[in-house]
Amino acid sequence: MAYRKRTLRSMLPVTRKVARLIGEVESTQRRLKNLIPELQRMELESRAMLESMKGLPENDRREEELFTSN
């Protein structure tokens, strides 16, 4: 949880830096947590695409890779 400015001011310098770092870590953790559903969706889509490409002849796979590499 983020500290209020007033609370940070009353802390000693080293403690203040640690408190700020803790806040930054918590913020990063929340952002990463919010990415999980999107990553799951992307992983499922990529697996489905690979499964659909298994039935294609070798030449078609190379052409498909050219179009999807961007």
N, CA, C and O atoms as a Tripos MOL2 file, in Angstrom:
@<TRIPOS>MOLECULE
protein
  280   279    70     0     0
PROTEIN
NO_CHARGES

@<TRIPOS>ATOM
      1 N           0.8340   -1.1660    0.0000 N.3       1 MET1
      2 CA          0.0000    0.0000    0.0000 C.3       1 MET1
      3 C           0.8860    1.2390    0.0000 C.2       1 MET1
      4 O           1.8930    1.2900    0.7050 O.2       1 MET1
      5 N           0.5140    2.2120   -0.7750 N.am      2 ALA2
      6 CA          1.2970    3.4340   -0.8880 C.3       2 ALA2
      7 C           1.2100    4.2520    0.3970 C.2       2 ALA2
      8 O           0.1710    4.3050    1.0560 O.2       2 ALA2
      9 N           2.3090    4.8760    0.7240 N.am      3 TYR3
     10 CA          2.3470    5.7400    1.8880 C.3       3 TYR3
     11 C           1.9580    7.1560    1.4950 C.2       3 TYR3
     12 O           2.2290    7.5970    0.3780 O.2       3 TYR3
     13 N           1.3370    7.8480    2.3970 N.am      4 ARG4
     14 CA          1.0080    9.2510    2.1480 C.3       4 ARG4
     15 C           2.2800   10.0860    2.2340 C.2       4 ARG4
     16 O           3.2500    9.7140    2.8940 O.2       4 ARG4
     17 N           2.2440   11.2030    1.5600 N.am      5 LYS5
     18 CA          3.4040   12.0850    1.5400 C.3       5 LYS5
     19 C           3.7880   12.5110    2.9570 C.2       5 LYS5
     20 O           4.9680   12.5740    3.3030 O.2       5 LYS5
     21 N           2.7940   12.7950    3.7480 N.am      6 ARG6
     22 CA          3.0350   13.2350    5.1260 C.3       6 ARG6
     23 C           3.7360   12.1450    5.9280 C.2       6 ARG6
     24 O           4.6350   12.4320    6.7190 O.2       6 ARG6
     25 N           3.3290   10.9060    5.7260 N.am      7 THR7
     26 CA          3.9500    9.7840    6.4280 C.3       7 THR7
     27 C           5.3920    9.6180    5.9840 C.2       7 THR7
     28 O           6.2790    9.3920    6.8080 O.2       7 THR7
     29 N           5.6290    9.7300    4.6810 N.am      8 LEU8
     30 CA          7.0000    9.5960    4.1620 C.3       8 LEU8
     31 C           7.9100   10.6930    4.7090 C.2       8 LEU8
     32 O           9.0730   10.4330    5.0180 O.2       8 LEU8
     33 N           7.4030   11.8940    4.8300 N.am      9 ARG9
     34 CA          8.2200   12.9990    5.3480 C.3       9 ARG9
     35 C           8.6910   12.7560    6.7660 C.2       9 ARG9
     36 O           9.7860   13.1740    7.1430 O.2       9 ARG9
     37 N           7.8670   12.0780    7.5550 N.am     10 SER10
     38 CA          8.2360   11.8570    8.9540 C.3      10 SER10
     39 C           9.2410   10.7170    9.1220 C.2      10 SER10
     40 O           9.7800   10.5260   10.2120 O.2      10 SER10
     41 N           9.4940    9.9650    8.0620 N.am     11 MET11
     42 CA         10.4260    8.8390    8.1390 C.3      11 MET11
     43 C          11.8600    9.3230    7.9550 C.2      11 MET11
     44 O          12.1180   10.3710    7.3630 O.2      11 MET11
     45 N          12.7770    8.5250    8.4800 N.am     12 LEU12
     46 CA         14.1920    8.7920    8.2520 C.3      12 LEU12
     47 C          14.5160    8.4770    6.7920 C.2      12 LEU12
     48 O          13.8050    7.6960    6.1610 O.2      12 LEU12
     49 N          15.5780    9.0750    6.2470 N.am     13 PRO13
     50 CA         15.8750    8.9330    4.8070 C.3      13 PRO13
     51 C          15.9490    7.4900    4.2910 C.2      13 PRO13
     52 O          15.3760    7.1750    3.2480 O.2      13 PRO13
     53 N          16.6460    6.6220    5.0110 N.am     14 VAL14
     54 CA         16.7860    5.2410    4.5290 C.3      14 VAL14
     55 C          15.4330    4.5400    4.5700 C.2      14 VAL14
     56 O          15.0750    3.8170    3.6390 O.2      14 VAL14
     57 N          14.6880    4.7510    5.6390 N.am     15 THR15
     58 CA         13.3600    4.1470    5.7610 C.3      15 THR15
     59 C          12.4470    4.6560    4.6560 C.2      15 THR15
     60 O          11.6620    3.8900    4.0980 O.2      15 THR15
     61 N          12.5420    5.9290    4.3390 N.am     16 ARG16
     62 CA         11.7290    6.5280    3.2800 C.3      16 ARG16
     63 C          12.0310    5.8780    1.9340 C.2      16 ARG16
     64 O          11.1170    5.5810    1.1650 O.2      16 ARG16
     65 N          13.3110    5.6580    1.6530 N.am     17 LYS17
     66 CA         13.6920    5.0230    0.3860 C.3      17 LYS17
     67 C          13.1500    3.5980    0.2990 C.2      17 LYS17
     68 O          12.6610    3.1730   -0.7470 O.2      17 LYS17
     69 N          13.2430    2.8680    1.4080 N.am     18 VAL18
     70 CA         12.7370    1.4940    1.4280 C.3      18 VAL18
     71 C          11.2300    1.4960    1.2390 C.2      18 VAL18
     72 O          10.7010    0.6620    0.5040 O.2      18 VAL18
     73 N          10.5250    2.4200    1.8900 N.am     19 ALA19
     74 CA          9.0680    2.5060    1.7500 C.3      19 ALA19
     75 C           8.6870    2.8030    0.3040 C.2      19 ALA19
     76 O           7.7290    2.2310   -0.2160 O.2      19 ALA19
     77 N           9.4260    3.6870   -0.3400 N.am     20 ARG20
     78 CA          9.1500    3.9940   -1.7510 C.3      20 ARG20
     79 C           9.3990    2.7750   -2.6280 C.2      20 ARG20
     80 O           8.6210    2.4980   -3.5400 O.2      20 ARG20
     81 N          10.4730    2.0500   -2.3620 N.am     21 LEU21
     82 CA         10.7660    0.8400   -3.1360 C.3      21 LEU21
     83 C           9.6680   -0.2130   -2.9520 C.2      21 LEU21
     84 O           9.2740   -0.8800   -3.9090 O.2      21 LEU21
     85 N           9.1880   -0.3530   -1.7370 N.am     22 ILE22
     86 CA          8.1060   -1.3020   -1.4820 C.3      22 ILE22
     87 C           6.8720   -0.9150   -2.2840 C.2      22 ILE22
     88 O           6.2200   -1.7730   -2.8780 O.2      22 ILE22
     89 N           6.5520    0.3750   -2.3030 N.am     23 GLY23
     90 CA          5.4120    0.8420   -3.0880 C.3      23 GLY23
     91 C           5.5860    0.5610   -4.5680 C.2      23 GLY23
     92 O           4.6400    0.1740   -5.2530 O.2      23 GLY23
     93 N           6.7980    0.7590   -5.0550 N.am     24 GLU24
     94 CA          7.0850    0.5080   -6.4680 C.3      24 GLU24
     95 C           6.9490   -0.9790   -6.8050 C.2      24 GLU24
     96 O           6.4020   -1.3340   -7.8490 O.2      24 GLU24
     97 N           7.4440   -1.8380   -5.9230 N.am     25 VAL25
     98 CA          7.3420   -3.2890   -6.1270 C.3      25 VAL25
     99 C           5.8740   -3.7170   -6.1350 C.2      25 VAL25
    100 O           5.4690   -4.5240   -6.9730 O.2      25 VAL25
    101 N           5.0910   -3.1920   -5.2240 N.am     26 GLU26
    102 CA          3.6670   -3.5410   -5.1770 C.3      26 GLU26
    103 C           2.9470   -3.0900   -6.4460 C.2      26 GLU26
    104 O           2.0860   -3.8010   -6.9650 O.2      26 GLU26
    105 N           3.3000   -1.9160   -6.9360 N.am     27 SER27
    106 CA          2.6990   -1.4070   -8.1650 C.3      27 SER27
    107 C           3.0560   -2.3070   -9.3490 C.2      27 SER27
    108 O           2.1980   -2.6410  -10.1660 O.2      27 SER27
    109 N           4.3140   -2.6900   -9.4300 N.am     28 THR28
    110 CA          4.7580   -3.5730  -10.5120 C.3      28 THR28
    111 C           4.0640   -4.9240  -10.4200 C.2      28 THR28
    112 O           3.6730   -5.4990  -11.4360 O.2      28 THR28
    113 N           3.9140   -5.4240   -9.2100 N.am     29 GLN29
    114 CA          3.2310   -6.7000   -9.0110 C.3      29 GLN29
    115 C           1.7860   -6.6290   -9.5060 C.2      29 GLN29
    116 O           1.3080   -7.5590  -10.1560 O.2      29 GLN29
    117 N           1.0980   -5.5460   -9.2080 N.am     30 ARG30
    118 CA         -0.2910   -5.3810   -9.6700 C.3      30 ARG30
    119 C          -0.3620   -5.3460  -11.1920 C.2      30 ARG30
    120 O          -1.2370   -5.9650  -11.7960 O.2      30 ARG30
    121 N           0.5730   -4.6120  -11.8100 N.am     31 ARG31
    122 CA          0.5640   -4.5430  -13.2780 C.3      31 ARG31
    123 C           0.8210   -5.9000  -13.9020 C.2      31 ARG31
    124 O           0.1670   -6.2640  -14.8790 O.2      31 ARG31
    125 N           1.7640   -6.6550  -13.3530 N.am     32 LEU32
    126 CA          2.0480   -7.9890  -13.8790 C.3      32 LEU32
    127 C           0.8580   -8.9180  -13.6860 C.2      32 LEU32
    128 O           0.5380   -9.7160  -14.5670 O.2      32 LEU32
    129 N           0.2040   -8.8140  -12.5340 N.am     33 LYS33
    130 CA         -0.9760   -9.6250  -12.2700 C.3      33 LYS33
    131 C          -2.0660   -9.3430  -13.2910 C.2      33 LYS33
    132 O          -2.7750  -10.2560  -13.7140 O.2      33 LYS33
    133 N          -2.2010   -8.0870  -13.6880 N.am     34 ASN34
    134 CA         -3.2260   -7.7100  -14.6620 C.3      34 ASN34
    135 C          -2.9040   -8.2100  -16.0640 C.2      34 ASN34
    136 O          -3.7940   -8.2780  -16.9120 O.2      34 ASN34
    137 N          -1.6520   -8.5590  -16.3200 N.am     35 LEU35
    138 CA         -1.2550   -9.0670  -17.6320 C.3      35 LEU35
    139 C          -1.5610  -10.5550  -17.8130 C.2      35 LEU35
    140 O          -1.6200  -11.0410  -18.9420 O.2      35 LEU35
    141 N          -1.7520  -11.2660  -16.7250 N.am     36 ILE36
    142 CA         -1.9220  -12.7220  -16.7900 C.3      36 ILE36
    143 C          -3.0580  -13.1460  -17.7200 C.2      36 ILE36
    144 O          -2.8320  -14.0130  -18.5640 O.2      36 ILE36
    145 N          -4.2770  -12.5810  -17.6130 N.am     37 PRO37
    146 CA         -5.3460  -13.0290  -18.5260 C.3      37 PRO37
    147 C          -4.9930  -12.8180  -20.0050 C.2      37 PRO37
    148 O          -5.3030  -13.6600  -20.8470 O.2      37 PRO37
    149 N          -4.3510  -11.7020  -20.3110 N.am     38 GLU38
    150 CA         -3.9770  -11.4420  -21.7030 C.3      38 GLU38
    151 C          -2.9270  -12.4460  -22.1750 C.2      38 GLU38
    152 O          -2.9980  -12.9350  -23.3030 O.2      38 GLU38
    153 N          -1.9590  -12.7540  -21.3230 N.am     39 LEU39
    154 CA         -0.9360  -13.7390  -21.6780 C.3      39 LEU39
    155 C          -1.5430  -15.1230  -21.8750 C.2      39 LEU39
    156 O          -1.1340  -15.8570  -22.7750 O.2      39 LEU39
    157 N          -2.5190  -15.4870  -21.0400 N.am     40 GLN40
    158 CA         -3.1860  -16.7740  -21.1970 C.3      40 GLN40
    159 C          -3.9000  -16.8450  -22.5460 C.2      40 GLN40
    160 O          -3.8160  -17.8550  -23.2460 O.2      40 GLN40
    161 N          -4.5980  -15.7750  -22.9050 N.am     41 ARG41
    162 CA         -5.3020  -15.7400  -24.1820 C.3      41 ARG41
    163 C          -4.3270  -15.8730  -25.3420 C.2      41 ARG41
    164 O          -4.5730  -16.6290  -26.2820 O.2      41 ARG41
    165 N          -3.2170  -15.1370  -25.2740 N.am     42 MET42
    166 CA         -2.2340  -15.1840  -26.3500 C.3      42 MET42
    167 C          -1.6060  -16.5720  -26.4760 C.2      42 MET42
    168 O          -1.3550  -17.0470  -27.5830 O.2      42 MET42
    169 N          -1.3530  -17.2190  -25.3330 N.am     43 GLU43
    170 CA         -0.7720  -18.5550  -25.3670 C.3      43 GLU43
    171 C          -1.7330  -19.5500  -26.0000 C.2      43 GLU43
    172 O          -1.3200  -20.3900  -26.8000 O.2      43 GLU43
    173 N          -3.0070  -19.4630  -25.6490 N.am     44 LEU44
    174 CA         -3.9940  -20.3570  -26.2420 C.3      44 LEU44
    175 C          -4.1000  -20.1440  -27.7520 C.2      44 LEU44
    176 O          -4.1830  -21.1050  -28.5170 O.2      44 LEU44
    177 N          -4.0960  -18.8830  -28.1740 N.am     45 GLU45
    178 CA         -4.1770  -18.5840  -29.6070 C.3      45 GLU45
    179 C          -2.9550  -19.1000  -30.3510 C.2      45 GLU45
    180 O          -3.0840  -19.6250  -31.4570 O.2      45 GLU45
    181 N          -1.7770  -18.9580  -29.7660 N.am     46 SER46
    182 CA         -0.5690  -19.4290  -30.4520 C.3      46 SER46
    183 C          -0.5460  -20.9500  -30.5410 C.2      46 SER46
    184 O          -0.1130  -21.5120  -31.5470 O.2      46 SER46
    185 N          -1.0180  -21.6230  -29.4720 N.am     47 ARG47
    186 CA         -1.0930  -23.0870  -29.5340 C.3      47 ARG47
    187 C          -2.0900  -23.5370  -30.5940 C.2      47 ARG47
    188 O          -1.8380  -24.4970  -31.3210 O.2      47 ARG47
    189 N          -3.2190  -22.8460  -30.6810 N.am     48 ALA48
    190 CA         -4.2270  -23.1920  -31.6880 C.3      48 ALA48
    191 C          -3.6660  -22.9790  -33.0850 C.2      48 ALA48
    192 O          -3.9110  -23.7850  -33.9820 O.2      48 ALA48
    193 N          -2.9210  -21.9110  -33.2730 N.am     49 MET49
    194 CA         -2.3380  -21.6330  -34.5830 C.3      49 MET49
    195 C          -1.3320  -22.7260  -34.9500 C.2      49 MET49
    196 O          -1.3010  -23.1860  -36.0910 O.2      49 MET49
    197 N          -0.5100  -23.1390  -33.9820 N.am     50 LEU50
    198 CA          0.4600  -24.2070  -34.2520 C.3      50 LEU50
    199 C          -0.2450  -25.5150  -34.5790 C.2      50 LEU50
    200 O           0.1820  -26.2420  -35.4760 O.2      50 LEU50
    201 N          -1.3070  -25.8150  -33.8680 N.am     51 GLU51
    202 CA         -2.0670  -27.0350  -34.1480 C.3      51 GLU51
    203 C          -2.6690  -26.9830  -35.5480 C.2      51 GLU51
    204 O          -2.6800  -27.9890  -36.2570 O.2      51 GLU51
    205 N          -3.1690  -25.8160  -35.9520 N.am     52 SER52
    206 CA         -3.7730  -25.7040  -37.2810 C.3      52 SER52
    207 C          -2.7210  -25.7970  -38.3790 C.2      52 SER52
    208 O          -3.0230  -26.2070  -39.5000 O.2      52 SER52
    209 N          -1.4880  -25.4180  -38.0580 N.am     53 MET53
    210 CA         -0.4260  -25.4720  -39.0570 C.3      53 MET53
    211 C           0.1350  -26.8810  -39.2270 C.2      53 MET53
    212 O           0.8030  -27.1480  -40.2260 O.2      53 MET53
    213 N          -0.1130  -27.7790  -38.2970 N.am     54 LYS54
    214 CA          0.4340  -29.1370  -38.3940 C.3      54 LYS54
    215 C          -0.0690  -29.8720  -39.6330 C.2      54 LYS54
    216 O           0.6460  -30.6980  -40.2010 O.2      54 LYS54
    217 N          -1.2900  -29.5740  -40.0500 N.am     55 GLY55
    218 CA         -1.8490  -30.2560  -41.2110 C.3      55 GLY55
    219 C          -1.4280  -29.6570  -42.5380 C.2      55 GLY55
    220 O          -1.7080  -30.2400  -43.5860 O.2      55 GLY55
    221 N          -0.7740  -28.5270  -42.5250 N.am     56 LEU56
    222 CA         -0.3730  -27.8600  -43.7670 C.3      56 LEU56
    223 C           0.8880  -28.4910  -44.3380 C.2      56 LEU56
    224 O           1.7350  -28.9690  -43.5840 O.2      56 LEU56
    225 N           1.0230  -28.4980  -45.6690 N.am     57 PRO57
    226 CA          2.2830  -28.9450  -46.2800 C.3      57 PRO57
    227 C           3.4140  -27.9920  -45.8880 C.2      57 PRO57
    228 O           3.1640  -26.8560  -45.4840 O.2      57 PRO57
    229 N           4.6320  -28.4510  -46.0090 N.am     58 GLU58
    230 CA          5.8060  -27.6810  -45.5820 C.3      58 GLU58
    231 C           5.8780  -26.3110  -46.2460 C.2      58 GLU58
    232 O           6.1910  -25.3280  -45.5750 O.2      58 GLU58
    233 N           5.5960  -26.2180  -47.5500 N.am     59 ASN59
    234 CA          5.6730  -24.9290  -48.2560 C.3      59 ASN59
    235 C           4.6670  -23.9310  -47.6980 C.2      59 ASN59
    236 O           4.9900  -22.7540  -47.5450 O.2      59 ASN59
    237 N           3.4680  -24.3770  -47.3970 N.am     60 ASP60
    238 CA          2.4460  -23.4820  -46.8510 C.3      60 ASP60
    239 C           2.8370  -22.9920  -45.4720 C.2      60 ASP60
    240 O           2.5360  -21.8540  -45.1120 O.2      60 ASP60
    241 N           3.5010  -23.8300  -44.6990 N.am     61 ARG61
    242 CA          3.9250  -23.4270  -43.3570 C.3      61 ARG61
    243 C           4.9160  -22.2760  -43.4340 C.2      61 ARG61
    244 O           4.8470  -21.3280  -42.6530 O.2      61 ARG61
    245 N           5.8400  -22.3710  -44.3870 N.am     62 ARG62
    246 CA          6.8330  -21.2900  -44.5270 C.3      62 ARG62
    247 C           6.1550  -19.9920  -44.9190 C.2      62 ARG62
    248 O           6.4980  -18.9380  -44.3840 O.2      62 ARG62
    249 N           5.2110  -20.0400  -45.8300 N.am     63 GLU63
    250 CA          4.4830  -18.8330  -46.2290 C.3      63 GLU63
    251 C           3.6900  -18.2750  -45.0460 C.2      63 GLU63
    252 O           3.6290  -17.0610  -44.8480 O.2      63 GLU63
    253 N           3.0950  -19.1570  -44.2740 N.am     64 GLU64
    254 CA          2.3210  -18.7430  -43.0970 C.3      64 GLU64
    255 C           3.2390  -18.0430  -42.0860 C.2      64 GLU64
    256 O           2.8580  -17.0260  -41.5070 O.2      64 GLU64
    257 N           4.4390  -18.5780  -41.8750 N.am     65 GLU65
    258 CA          5.3840  -17.9810  -40.9460 C.3      65 GLU65
    259 C           5.8060  -16.5860  -41.4090 C.2      65 GLU65
    260 O           6.0140  -15.6970  -40.5840 O.2      65 GLU65
    261 N           5.9310  -16.3930  -42.7160 N.am     66 LEU66
    262 CA          6.3030  -15.0850  -43.2470 C.3      66 LEU66
    263 C           5.2310  -14.0450  -42.9200 C.2      66 LEU66
    264 O           5.5430  -12.9040  -42.5770 O.2      66 LEU66
    265 N           3.9740  -14.4510  -43.0290 N.am     67 PHE67
    266 CA          2.8870  -13.5100  -42.7870 C.3      67 PHE67
    267 C           2.6790  -13.2420  -41.3050 C.2      67 PHE67
    268 O           2.2400  -12.1510  -40.9420 O.2      67 PHE67
    269 N           2.9780  -14.1900  -40.4480 N.am     68 THR68
    270 CA          2.7290  -14.0320  -39.0050 C.3      68 THR68
    271 C           3.9290  -13.5190  -38.2530 C.2      68 THR68
    272 O           3.8070  -13.2480  -37.0590 O.2      68 THR68
    273 N           5.0820  -13.3670  -38.8760 N.am     69 SER69
    274 CA          6.2730  -12.9430  -38.1510 C.3      69 SER69
    275 C           6.2270  -11.4720  -37.7720 C.2      69 SER69
    276 O           6.9890  -11.0510  -36.9010 O.2      69 SER69
    277 N           5.3700  -10.6760  -38.3880 N.am     70 ASN70
    278 CA          5.3130   -9.2380  -38.0590 C.3      70 ASN70
    279 C           4.5790   -9.0430  -36.8520 C.2      70 ASN70
    280 O           4.4170   -7.9070  -36.4050 O.2      70 ASN70
@<TRIPOS>BOND
     1     1     2 1
     2     2     3 1
     3     3     4 2
     4     3     5 am
     5     5     6 1
     6     6     7 1
     7     7     8 2
     8     7     9 am
     9     9    10 1
    10    10    11 1
    11    11    12 2
    12    11    13 am
    13    13    14 1
    14    14    15 1
    15    15    16 2
    16    15    17 am
    17    17    18 1
    18    18    19 1
    19    19    20 2
    20    19    21 am
    21    21    22 1
    22    22    23 1
    23    23    24 2
    24    23    25 am
    25    25    26 1
    26    26    27 1
    27    27    28 2
    28    27    29 am
    29    29    30 1
    30    30    31 1
    31    31    32 2
    32    31    33 am
    33    33    34 1
    34    34    35 1
    35    35    36 2
    36    35    37 am
    37    37    38 1
    38    38    39 1
    39    39    40 2
    40    39    41 am
    41    41    42 1
    42    42    43 1
    43    43    44 2
    44    43    45 am
    45    45    46 1
    46    46    47 1
    47    47    48 2
    48    47    49 am
    49    49    50 1
    50    50    51 1
    51    51    52 2
    52    51    53 am
    53    53    54 1
    54    54    55 1
    55    55    56 2
    56    55    57 am
    57    57    58 1
    58    58    59 1
    59    59    60 2
    60    59    61 am
    61    61    62 1
    62    62    63 1
    63    63    64 2
    64    63    65 am
    65    65    66 1
    66    66    67 1
    67    67    68 2
    68    67    69 am
    69    69    70 1
    70    70    71 1
    71    71    72 2
    72    71    73 am
    73    73    74 1
    74    74    75 1
    75    75    76 2
    76    75    77 am
    77    77    78 1
    78    78    79 1
    79    79    80 2
    80    79    81 am
    81    81    82 1
    82    82    83 1
    83    83    84 2
    84    83    85 am
    85    85    86 1
    86    86    87 1
    87    87    88 2
    88    87    89 am
    89    89    90 1
    90    90    91 1
    91    91    92 2
    92    91    93 am
    93    93    94 1
    94    94    95 1
    95    95    96 2
    96    95    97 am
    97    97    98 1
    98    98    99 1
    99    99   100 2
   100    99   101 am
   101   101   102 1
   102   102   103 1
   103   103   104 2
   104   103   105 am
   105   105   106 1
   106   106   107 1
   107   107   108 2
   108   107   109 am
   109   109   110 1
   110   110   111 1
   111   111   112 2
   112   111   113 am
   113   113   114 1
   114   114   115 1
   115   115   116 2
   116   115   117 am
   117   117   118 1
   118   118   119 1
   119   119   120 2
   120   119   121 am
   121   121   122 1
   122   122   123 1
   123   123   124 2
   124   123   125 am
   125   125   126 1
   126   126   127 1
   127   127   128 2
   128   127   129 am
   129   129   130 1
   130   130   131 1
   131   131   132 2
   132   131   133 am
   133   133   134 1
   134   134   135 1
   135   135   136 2
   136   135   137 am
   137   137   138 1
   138   138   139 1
   139   139   140 2
   140   139   141 am
   141   141   142 1
   142   142   143 1
   143   143   144 2
   144   143   145 am
   145   145   146 1
   146   146   147 1
   147   147   148 2
   148   147   149 am
   149   149   150 1
   150   150   151 1
   151   151   152 2
   152   151   153 am
   153   153   154 1
   154   154   155 1
   155   155   156 2
   156   155   157 am
   157   157   158 1
   158   158   159 1
   159   159   160 2
   160   159   161 am
   161   161   162 1
   162   162   163 1
   163   163   164 2
   164   163   165 am
   165   165   166 1
   166   166   167 1
   167   167   168 2
   168   167   169 am
   169   169   170 1
   170   170   171 1
   171   171   172 2
   172   171   173 am
   173   173   174 1
   174   174   175 1
   175   175   176 2
   176   175   177 am
   177   177   178 1
   178   178   179 1
   179   179   180 2
   180   179   181 am
   181   181   182 1
   182   182   183 1
   183   183   184 2
   184   183   185 am
   185   185   186 1
   186   186   187 1
   187   187   188 2
   188   187   189 am
   189   189   190 1
   190   190   191 1
   191   191   192 2
   192   191   193 am
   193   193   194 1
   194   194   195 1
   195   195   196 2
   196   195   197 am
   197   197   198 1
   198   198   199 1
   199   199   200 2
   200   199   201 am
   201   201   202 1
   202   202   203 1
   203   203   204 2
   204   203   205 am
   205   205   206 1
   206   206   207 1
   207   207   208 2
   208   207   209 am
   209   209   210 1
   210   210   211 1
   211   211   212 2
   212   211   213 am
   213   213   214 1
   214   214   215 1
   215   215   216 2
   216   215   217 am
   217   217   218 1
   218   218   219 1
   219   219   220 2
   220   219   221 am
   221   221   222 1
   222   222   223 1
   223   223   224 2
   224   223   225 am
   225   225   226 1
   226   226   227 1
   227   227   228 2
   228   227   229 am
   229   229   230 1
   230   230   231 1
   231   231   232 2
   232   231   233 am
   233   233   234 1
   234   234   235 1
   235   235   236 2
   236   235   237 am
   237   237   238 1
   238   238   239 1
   239   239   240 2
   240   239   241 am
   241   241   242 1
   242   242   243 1
   243   243   244 2
   244   243   245 am
   245   245   246 1
   246   246   247 1
   247   247   248 2
   248   247   249 am
   249   249   250 1
   250   250   251 1
   251   251   252 2
   252   251   253 am
   253   253   254 1
   254   254   255 1
   255   255   256 2
   256   255   257 am
   257   257   258 1
   258   258   259 1
   259   259   260 2
   260   259   261 am
   261   261   262 1
   262   262   263 1
   263   263   264 2
   264   263   265 am
   265   265   266 1
   266   266   267 1
   267   267   268 2
   268   267   269 am
   269   269   270 1
   270   270   271 1
   271   271   272 2
   272   271   273 am
   273   273   274 1
   274   274   275 1
   275   275   276 2
   276   275   277 am
   277   277   278 1
   278   278   279 1
   279   279   280 2
@<TRIPOS>SUBSTRUCTURE
     1 MET1         2 RESIDUE 1 A MET
     2 ALA2         6 RESIDUE 1 A ALA
     3 TYR3        10 RESIDUE 1 A TYR
     4 ARG4        14 RESIDUE 1 A ARG
     5 LYS5        18 RESIDUE 1 A LYS
     6 ARG6        22 RESIDUE 1 A ARG
     7 THR7        26 RESIDUE 1 A THR
     8 LEU8        30 RESIDUE 1 A LEU
     9 ARG9        34 RESIDUE 1 A ARG
    10 SER10       38 RESIDUE 1 A SER
    11 MET11       42 RESIDUE 1 A MET
    12 LEU12       46 RESIDUE 1 A LEU
    13 PRO13       50 RESIDUE 1 A PRO
    14 VAL14       54 RESIDUE 1 A VAL
    15 THR15       58 RESIDUE 1 A THR
    16 ARG16       62 RESIDUE 1 A ARG
    17 LYS17       66 RESIDUE 1 A LYS
    18 VAL18       70 RESIDUE 1 A VAL
    19 ALA19       74 RESIDUE 1 A ALA
    20 ARG20       78 RESIDUE 1 A ARG
    21 LEU21       82 RESIDUE 1 A LEU
    22 ILE22       86 RESIDUE 1 A ILE
    23 GLY23       90 RESIDUE 1 A GLY
    24 GLU24       94 RESIDUE 1 A GLU
    25 VAL25       98 RESIDUE 1 A VAL
    26 GLU26      102 RESIDUE 1 A GLU
    27 SER27      106 RESIDUE 1 A SER
    28 THR28      110 RESIDUE 1 A THR
    29 GLN29      114 RESIDUE 1 A GLN
    30 ARG30      118 RESIDUE 1 A ARG
    31 ARG31      122 RESIDUE 1 A ARG
    32 LEU32      126 RESIDUE 1 A LEU
    33 LYS33      130 RESIDUE 1 A LYS
    34 ASN34      134 RESIDUE 1 A ASN
    35 LEU35      138 RESIDUE 1 A LEU
    36 ILE36      142 RESIDUE 1 A ILE
    37 PRO37      146 RESIDUE 1 A PRO
    38 GLU38      150 RESIDUE 1 A GLU
    39 LEU39      154 RESIDUE 1 A LEU
    40 GLN40      158 RESIDUE 1 A GLN
    41 ARG41      162 RESIDUE 1 A ARG
    42 MET42      166 RESIDUE 1 A MET
    43 GLU43      170 RESIDUE 1 A GLU
    44 LEU44      174 RESIDUE 1 A LEU
    45 GLU45      178 RESIDUE 1 A GLU
    46 SER46      182 RESIDUE 1 A SER
    47 ARG47      186 RESIDUE 1 A ARG
    48 ALA48      190 RESIDUE 1 A ALA
    49 MET49      194 RESIDUE 1 A MET
    50 LEU50      198 RESIDUE 1 A LEU
    51 GLU51      202 RESIDUE 1 A GLU
    52 SER52      206 RESIDUE 1 A SER
    53 MET53      210 RESIDUE 1 A MET
    54 LYS54      214 RESIDUE 1 A LYS
    55 GLY55      218 RESIDUE 1 A GLY
    56 LEU56      222 RESIDUE 1 A LEU
    57 PRO57      226 RESIDUE 1 A PRO
    58 GLU58      230 RESIDUE 1 A GLU
    59 ASN59      234 RESIDUE 1 A ASN
    60 ASP60      238 RESIDUE 1 A ASP
    61 ARG61      242 RESIDUE 1 A ARG
    62 ARG62      246 RESIDUE 1 A ARG
    63 GLU63      250 RESIDUE 1 A GLU
    64 GLU64      254 RESIDUE 1 A GLU
    65 GLU65      258 RESIDUE 1 A GLU
    66 LEU66      262 RESIDUE 1 A LEU
    67 PHE67      266 RESIDUE 1 A PHE
    68 THR68      270 RESIDUE 1 A THR
    69 SER69      274 RESIDUE 1 A SER
    70 ASN70      278 RESIDUE 1 A ASN
